[in-house]
Amino acid sequence: MKIAIAQINVTVGDLAGNVARIAKCAERAWHGGAGLVVTPELALCGYPPEDLLLRDDFLAACDGALQDLARRVHGITLVVGHPRTVGGVRYNSASVLRDGEVIAVYDKHNLPNYTVFDEERYFEPGDAPCVFGSDGVQFGVNICEDTWGSQGLRTALPRLAASVKLGVNICADSWHAEAPRAAREAGAGVLLVLNASPYHMSKQRVRYDVMRERVLETGMPLIYVNLVGGQDELVFDGASFAIDSRGELTHQLPAFEEALGFVDLVEGVPVKGEITPPLVLEAEVYKALTLGVRDYVDKNGFPGVLMGLSGGIDSALTLAVAVDALGPQRVRAIMMPSQYTASMSREDALAEAEALKVRYTEIAIKPIFDAFRAALSGEFKGLPQDATEENLQARIRGTLLMALSNKTGAIVLTTGNKSEMGVGYATLYGDMAGGFGVLKDINKMLVYRLADYRNSVSPVIPQRVIDRAPSAELRPNQTDQDSLPPYDILDAIMEAYVENDLSPREIVSQGFSRADVERVVRLVRSSEYKRRQAPVGVRITNRGFGKDWRYPITNKYRHHFE
């Protein structure tokens, strides 16, 4: 028989649109000769629906959408993920539809409640296996975390960072995934796994490791179907695949794009088919950024984007991502020079805009800055010039961008990176003013790598933008390193502290100076109030400043080094 993998991009809450998309995939799968089509986790309503799940009207609408979908799909068996309610209890479920009826239902057993997941807030766990027959094959159904086990990535994360760097495989055998075993014991010969597994760097490799363990443990081939698309800060990469009973990869769908893949089963075993080659890391991250921007803008109905173009590397990379995501006609760049802006910055900003063929405007801020200083001269009398005047320039720029946004309807893209946001090297209501932070989870060293990667596709970022010392250009001869440790050191300390949860003492033991570690940790802690007001942005690490970073603003805890 032939199974179709529907790697689709759905939108949270767009029930009619999602039903139409799933029905169209089922029709295409049927015309392609498939007898069974599998969709991702909660494909009917989109993932994650968050507190929509607390609304009875939403759940009722999901039930109605499931019935509508069942009526529209004929000639093929469809496995679809959706929320359901039984006796006032909510479940994360998958239903098997055939000939207009629901012939089987599975409720997710293991509910993740770590990093970006908080399913225990919404659902109760199921406890029964689901096995159904199609064309002589018995299929078991699992949903995402069920194949990871009761601890899942919660226990994997500390090992993940180290294992990826060391180039070793991760053994998942100790995670005790009971749901696949239960399916096998109930008679399943092939395991279907519905997923809404968000992307972060190196995630696919961990999926392979864990799914192979499940296959070798149960003896069942496994078909892994993942969601694709952007949802607020999360990006789902798709990259669905199939593994045979020996643990060999037989099919690999492309990452970061919709796809309908077909898997042929002979005597219940996948026959080797098309395997899309993996992307290099920089290409992988760049695709995540473009997909995240495109879906955030399009799914929220913005006509386009606008952004400040400074002549620096962060804004240059942001512009390239925006154009690659939306096309040049939907992107506008505004250069807002001050008396501190170097001529090369203006030249490079114009060169970037011309290379990418976007509308480019210059608005000088010196007259506005002078007017603000004149208005404040009485209040500032006798006080030395300091960061206040620097921040005032950033806030003027933010005000201009937001005015253009209000007038045109285009959303402002901010250009700050994770290194800056981590230590508060950003101005509230200034360069932080905007609706979406493209580089929010990209550290500075990765910014450089992504710029080099984008230029390898076609040269759009002038080389001197990459080579010159980064500067906010808010005072004469300013560079970022006047206020921060070198970015390679800053990023390494940030990764250890923010993403891997190492203590300052452990970080110092890795060879970093205590002074640098104390400084970075202090800045991270004191900048929490800023980050809480930052726009949402694409998450590409295993821990970004968003859904999975929940530190109190009011916080007197201090780390001890001794």
Buried (B, 14 or more C-beta within 10 A) or exposed (E): BBBBBBBBBBBBBBBEEBBBBBBBBBBBBBEBEBBBBBBBBBBBBBBBBBEBBEEEEBBEBBBEBBBBBBEBBBEBBBBBBBBBBEEEEBBBBBBBBBEEEBBBBBBBBBBBEBBBBBBEEBBBBBEEBBBBBBEEBBBBBBBBBBBBBBBBBBBBBEBBBEBBEEEEEBEBEEBEBBBBBBBBEEEBBBBBBBBBBBBBBBBBBBBBBBBBBBBBBBEBBBBBBBBBBBBBBBBBBBBBBBBBBEBEBBBBBBBBBBBBBBBBBEEBBBBEEEEBEEBEBBBBBBBBBBBBBBBBBBBEEBEBBBBBBBBBBBBBBBBBBBBBBBEBEBBBBBBBBBEBBBEBBBEBBBBBBEBBEBBBBEBEBBEBBEEBEEEBEEEEEEEEEEEEBBBBBBBBBBBBBBEBBEEEEBBBBBBBBBBBBBBBBBBBEBBBBBBBBBBBBBBBBBBBBBBEBBBEEEEBBBEEBBEBEBBBBBBEEBEBEEEBBEBEBBBBBBBBBBBBEBBBEEBBEEEBEEEBBBBBBBBBBEBBEBBEEBBBBBBBBBBBBBBBBEEEEEEEEEBEEE
